[in-house]
Amino acid sequence: MLSDHTDNSNLCYKWTRAGMEQLTGLRYVCAGCRKLRDAKHVPKETPLPTRKAIGDQWVDDGPTHAHFCQPFERAKVQGEQERRKVQNELAMGSRENVASAKALYRAQTKRFMNVHTLQGLAQNDCRALWITLRARSAAPESPFYDELLMRYLDDDLAIFASPRQLQLLKKLAVIVSDGTFKQAPKGIYQVYRVFGFVAATHAVPLCTALMRGKSRVIYRRFWSTLRQELEDTEGELMISQANFDFEPASIEEFRLNFIHVHCKMCCFHVRQAMHRRIQRMGLANLYTSREQEGRAFQALLRKIGALQFAPPNHVNRSVHLIQQLINESELELVTTWVRNSIGSEFFSLFDVPVHRTINHAESYHGRQRWFYQPHQLLGRWLVNFQEVNHAEEESAVSIQEGRQPPSQPLAVTAEIDASIAREKADIMAFLDSDYEDEQFTETLRATMAVLDI
C-alpha cells in the first residue's frame, strides 16, 4: 500500500504487511525504513513506522513513528507496479511479448541512464548522476538545488562525497579506508571507500571512489583531491588516525597529503600478511602441523602479532627476544618484514585504545550484495548508489545531531579492549620501575601470552 507525503503530493511512502490480520485491521510497516534497518544502516533498536488498514483504507491517524527513509516519487512507484504487472503477464504468456518488452526497456532506460564508462559519465546529459538524491527533486529556489555529489572525474577515477559528508569527515578523529572488487560496476576495477566513526562508534562511508586500477598514480589523485576538498570545507581538520590494510601505494600517498595523521595497520591484516609470508617461505606445512614443532611455530607467530601492542621504543628489544627463540632461516620474517616492509609506527598499536582494525569496512562491503549486483552497468550502479548514499548520510547526520542512537560495540569487543588496556597499564608500571634484564624477558613473555590473539 501507499501513503501520501505530508508536504508533497508527488511523493509517497510504501508499506508492507507485518503480521496476521486482526479485527482492528492489518498492520503495515514502512518498506523503505524496514529495508534500511535490515541492511544495518540504522541501529536495530530504531523503531519502525507502522500503520493499520482495513482493505485499502487506512484506519489510523498516521504512522506511529517518524520515517527515516527517503520518500518515493509516486509516479515511479506506480510505474514500478505496472512493470511488475506486465512482467507477470509476460511470464504467464497472456500478453504480447514484443510490445511489452519494448515498454519495459523504455521504462528501464528512463530510470537508469545508459552510461557504461567514466568517459561517458562526463557528458552533460548525465548531470543527474553528478548530484545528490535530494538535489534531483529540489526546486531551483531550494538550498539543495544542484548539490554536487561527484567531486572529481577522469578516465580512471571518479570521487563522490556530498557537502554534509565532507563536513562529517573533517570533524572525525579516526577514519578507515578499504576497497572492494566484488560489487564494482562493469569496467571498474574497485570501489574504494573512506569510512568515519560518527559519535565514536557508528561506522559510515563518507567518501566513495570508482577506480579503474590500483596504481600509485590513481591513489595520488584520489588522496590529493580529497585533501583539497576537505581544505575547502569549513572547519578544522580533526583526523588523527587512519587505519589501512597492507596497501603500500594508498598508504604512501595518504601520508604525503595528510602528514600529521598517524597511519595504522589493521591487526587482522597483520596476521593475514604473516600467513602469506609463511607460504612464500615454504613453511605452510609447518604452520598447519599438529606436531610439537608445528604448535611451537604457531605460538611464535602469535607472539609476533602481539608485538603490535608492545611500547614503540621497546619493539626492537622485543624482536631481539623473539629472535632468540627461532633459527637463522626465519629471521627475515621478523626483522625485514616488521622493521622495513611495514615500519614500526605503522605496525604499532600500543597507543590506540579502540578501532584497531578495518573490520567495519569489510563488513560493510560484505553487505553490498543487497544493493548492487556484480558487474552492473555504471548508470544503474550510480542510481542505486545515490539512493543508498542518501540513506546513510541521513542516518549519520541524525546520529551526529543526537536524534538517533549510535551503534554500540559488541560485548566481546569491549572485553578485549579492557584486557588490552589492563596489560598496557601493567607494562607501563613495570617499565617505570627498576628492573633487570631477566625480569624484562619474563614480563614480555607473560604479556605476549596474554595478548595471544
N, C-alpha and C positions, 0 to 999 in steps of 0.2 A: 504494500500500500504506500501511498504518497501523502505527504502533508505539506502545506504551504509554508514558505518562509515568511516570518512576521513583517519584514521590511521590503521585500522584493517579490512580486508575484511571478517573476520569471525564474525564481529559484525554488527548490523543494528539498525535502528530506525523504529518504527511502526507509521503509520499515519492514522487518521480517518477523515472522511468528516466533513466539517463545513460550512453550508450554501448551497444555491442553486447553480446550475451550471450556469456559465456566459460565455460570448463569449470568454473571456480571459482564461477560464479554470475553473476547480473545485478546490475550496480552501480546503486544508487539514491542520490539526494541529497535533502536536506530541502527540501520545496517552499516552506515559509514563509521559511527563510533565503535560499533562492535568489531569491525574489521581492524581498526587501529589498535584496539585493546588486545585482540587475538594475536596481532603481529608484534606486540610488546613495544609499541611506540609510546604508550602511556602505561603507568603502573596498573597492575591487575586489580588493585583495590579501587580504582576510579569507577564510580557508579555510572551505569549506562542510562540514557534517557529511555523511558518506557511510556507506552500509551495503551489504552484499551479501546476496542472497537467491536461493534455488533454488525455483522455483514460487511458492508462497505462504508459504514458511518462511524466516525469517532464518537465515543460516549463520555469523554473526559474534557477537561478544560485546557489541556496541553500536556507536554512532556513532564515527567517527574523531576528530571534533572536537565541542566543546560547541555546543549550539544558542544562537543569539542572537535567535530569533524567539519570539513568544508561542505557547504550545501551544493547540491547538484543543479545543473541547468535543466529546467523542466523539459525543454524541447529535446535535449539529448536523452533524458531518461525515457520519455515516451518513444523516441526513435529506437532506443535500445530494446524496449519491449516489443516494438513492431518487428525489429530484426529477428528477435528470438522466435516470434510467431512464424515469420517467413521461413526461418531455418527449420523449425519443426515440421512445417508443411512440406518443405523440400525433402526432409528425411522420410516423411510418410508417403511421398510420391503424389501428393494431392495438389501440387502447384507447378506451373510451367517453369522448368529449370533455368532456361536461358534468361528470361526476363528477371526472375528473382535473383539469379546470380549477379546480373548486372546492377540491380538495385543495391544488393549488399556491397558490391565493390565500390559503388559511388558513395555509400554511407561511410565505408571504411576510409576512403581517400579524403573525405571531408574532415573526419576526426583526426586521422593520422596523416601528416604531411609525407609526401613521397620523397624523403631525404635518405640517401644511402651513404654519404661521405661527409667528412668535415668541410671539404671544399664546397659541397652543395649547401651546407648549413650557412655559409656566408652570404647566400643570395638574399635580397631584400624581402622576397615573398615568404621567407622563413622567420621573419621577425617575431612572430608569435611564440617561437621556441626560444627566443633570447630573453624573454621577460618572465616574471614570476606568475604564478597561477592567479593571484588576486589582481594583478595588473591586466590580465587578459579580459576581465569583465568590468574593470574600473572605468568610470566616466571620465571625460577629459578634465573636469574640474577636481577630480579626486587626487589626494596626495600620493596614491599608489599607481596612478596612471603612468604607464611606460616604465615601471620599476624594473631595472635590469637584474637578471639572474646570471647571464653569461658575461664573464669579466675578460676573457681572452680567447682568441681563436686563431689558429693557423692550420697548416696541413697535417700536423702531427699532434696537436694539443688543443683541448677546449677546457676552460675552467669555469665553474659555476659556483656562485655564492651570492646570496641576497644581502641587502644592506643590513638587515637585522642579524643575519648570521655572522657577518663580519664584526658587528658590534659585540656580539656574544663572544666570538673567538678572541677578540682583543682583550677582553676582561678576564679570561680564564688563566689559571696558573699551569695546568697540565694539559697537554694535547697528546694524541695518539695518531700515528699515520700507518696506513696499511692499504694494500691493493688487492683486487680480486680479478680473476680471469674468467670464472665460470659464467657469470651473469653479464659479461660485457656485450654490448651490441655488435652486430656484424661489422667487420672491418676495423674494430677497435681491439687493441692488444690487452689493455687492462683498464679497470675503473679504480682510480686512486682517490682515497678519501682521507680527510683530516678531521678527527673527532675531538670534541672537548667535553669536559665534565661540568655540566650545569649543576649548580648547587652542590658541587663537590662529588656527586655520586651518579648523576644521570648522564650517561654517555650518549652523545648525539652527533651525527656528521654535520659539520659546519662549512666544509668546502669539498667539492667533488670535481675530479678531473677525468677526462677521457683521453687516454694516451695510446698512440699507435706504436709504442715501443717503450723500453725502459732504459734508454741510454742516459748518460750523464748530461748531455745537451738538453734533452727534454726535461729532466728534473731541474736543471738550471733555470730554464724558462718558467717552470711551474713555481718554484720557491721564490724567485725574484719578483714574479708578478704578484704572488700572494703577499709578499712583504710590502710591495708598493701599495697594494690595495689597503692593507692594514694601516700604513702610514697616512693614507688619505682619509681614513675613518677617524672620527672624533674620539678622543680619549687616549689614555696612556696604555702602552703595550705592557701587559701583565704576565705574559707567558714566561715561565721559568724552567719548565721541564718538558721534554719531548721524548716519547717512547717510540722505538722503532723495532722492526725485525732486522735481521742482518742483511740490509740492502745498502752496500757501501756508496753507490752513486747518489742515492737520495740523501743519505746522512751527510756526506761531504758537502753537497750543495746547500743543504739546510744550514750547516754550520757557517758557511760563508755569508749567508743572508741574515742569520739570527745568531750573532756572535756571542751574545750574553745568555743564551739559553743552553742548559745542560742537556745533552743527549744521553739517553739511557737505553740499554738493550733489554728487551723482554727476557725474563729469566727462563721462560719455557723455550724460547728460541735458542738460548744458550745450550740447553740440553739437546735440542734438535741438531744444532750445528756440531756439537761434540759427537753425536751419533754418526753424522755424515763423515766427520773426520776419521772416526774409527773405521768405517767401511773403506775409506781411501787408504788407510794404513794397513788393511788386511787383518784387522783384529775383530771382525764381526763374530766369528765363531767363538772366540774367547769371551766376548761380551754376553753371548747367549748361553754359554756353558753353565751347567748346574754343578760342575765340579768345584772343589775348593778354590782353585786358581780363578775360575770364572766369577765366583761370588766376591772374591777379593778385588778383582778388576772392576766389578760393578760398584763396589763400595768406594773405590778410588775415584771413579768418575763422579760419583755423587759428592764427594769431598771437593772436587774441582768446581762443581756447580756452587757449592757452599761458599767458595771464595768470593762470590759476589757480595756477600754480607760481611766480609772482613773489613776493618778500617782501611781506607785507601793507602795510608802511609805504612801499613803493615802487610800489604798484599805480597810484596817481593819476598819478605821473610816467610810468609805462609807458603808461597810457591816453593821456596827452598826446602821447607819441611816436607812438602809432598814429594819433591824430587828424591828425597832420601828413601821414600817408600817404593820407588819404581826403578827400572833399569834404564840404561842409556838410550835404548832404541825408542823409548816412549817419551823422552824429554821434550821433543818438539811439540807434542800435544799441549804441554803446559807453557813452556817458555815462549815459543814462536807465536802460537795461536792467541794466547791470552794477552801477552805483552805487546806484540807488534800488530797482528792482524786486526785485533779489536781495539786495543787501547785501554788502559786501566780506568780512566774516567768514564768511558762509555760502558765498561764492564761492571763497575762497582755500583751496588745498590745500597750501600751502607747508610747513606743519608736520605733514603727515600722511604717515608713512613707508609705510604699507600700507593696504589697504581704502579705496580712493578711489571706489568705485562701489557700486551696488546690484545688480550682475550676479548675485551668488549668489541673491538673492531672485527675480529674474526667471527665472533658470534653474530654480529650484525650482518656480515657478508653471507653467513650461512642461511640467514632468514630471507635473503633477497629473492630466492626462488619463488616466494609467494607473490612477488610483484613483477618480476621480469622473467621472460622465457629466455633460454640460451640462444644467443645469436639472433636476437630480434633486429629488425631493421631500425636504423638510427632514429628515424622520425617517430616511430611507435615507442621506442625506448624513452625518448625525451619527453613525450607526453605523459607517460607513466611516471617519469622522474619528477616532473613538475608537480604532480598530484601528491606523490609520496613526500617530496621535499617540503611542500607547504604544510602537510600534516605534522611532520617532525618539527618544523620551525614553530608552529603554533604551540605545540606541546612544550618545547624548550622555553619559549617566552613565558608561558603560563607558570612553569616551574620557577623561572628566574624572578618573576613578579610575586610569587607566593600564592598564586591562585590554584596551584595543583601540587600535590606532594611529590617529591622526587623518588626515584627508585632507591631502595636500600640494599646494601651489600648482603650477601649470604652470611649465615651464622658461621659457617666453616671459614669463610674469608676473614671475618673479624677475629676468629680464634687464631688463625695463622699470623695475622698482623700483630696480635697481642703477644704471641710466643716470640716472634722476631724482636719486638720491642724489649721484652724482658732480657733476651740474650744480649742485645745491644747494650743495655744498661749494665749488665754483668761484665761484659768485655771492657767497657769504658772504666768501670770501677777498678777492674784488675790492672789495666794499663796505667792508671793514675797512681798505682801503688809501687813499692819497691819489690821487684820480682827477679828471680833467677831464670836463666835460660831453660832449665828443666821445667820450671813452673810454666813458662810461656808455652812450651811444647805440649804439656799435659792439658793446659787450658784450651789451646787451639784444637787439640784432638777432641776434647769434650764438646766444644762449641760446634764443630763440624758434624759430630754425631747427632746433636740436637737438630741442626739445620739440614738434616739428611732428607731433602725434599726434592 
